[in-house]
Amino acid sequence: MNDIKDRILEIRKKEALTQKQFAESLGITMSYASRIERGVSTPSESLLRLICLAYKVPLGWLQTGTTSKEQANCSSPLGFDIALLKDVVSFRDERDWKKFHTPKDLAISLSLEAAELLECFQWSGADLKVDGKLEQMKDELADIFIYGILMASSLNIEIGTIIQNKLKKNRKKYPIDKSYGNAKKYSEFD
């Protein structure tokens, strides 16, 4: 029977990758990749999307096998894909900076870049005034994302998984019936 695990294995073999190389390309552990290929674990939606983006296969085919592989590939509406994640890590590795990227120093860097983004609003007279500062804001936001990716790499954390887990927690903390249309913190709900 041809299911997700078989299609993932097909992709890996077509790319002539070892299981370790395939796992590293997706930012997952080799044991997790092995469990997926054996059918012991089911990949998350976010991991399927990463595979789709990284290996240029349609999400529909990857999920069900019914969509032709030649049909349109997955695309990211935010312009963010696995190749970009790899590029950030490659940039670091080409310069031999990994040894400097400890979790502590990356956390400090994230905080500093967030402060630099906030500085774009300093003395603006209005909370949302961004006139003439959009380019600087883009640069600071890019730095925040880059340091976030490097932090995840340093801690060997799967970005998609932790985001999905955090969204699950937030859905419990902020149910729609209590949080819709207001800015109260979950601890302020009745």
Protein Blocks (a to p, Z undefined) as FASTA:
>chain_A
ZZfklmmmmmmmmnopafklmmmmnopafklmmmmmnomaccdfklmmmmmmmnopafkl
mmnopacfklccdddfklpafklmmmmmmmmmmnopmmmmcfklmmmmmmmmmmmmmmmm
gonlpaklcghilmmmmmmmmmmmmmmmmmmmmnopafklmmmmmmmmmmmmmgfklmgo
pabdfklpZZ
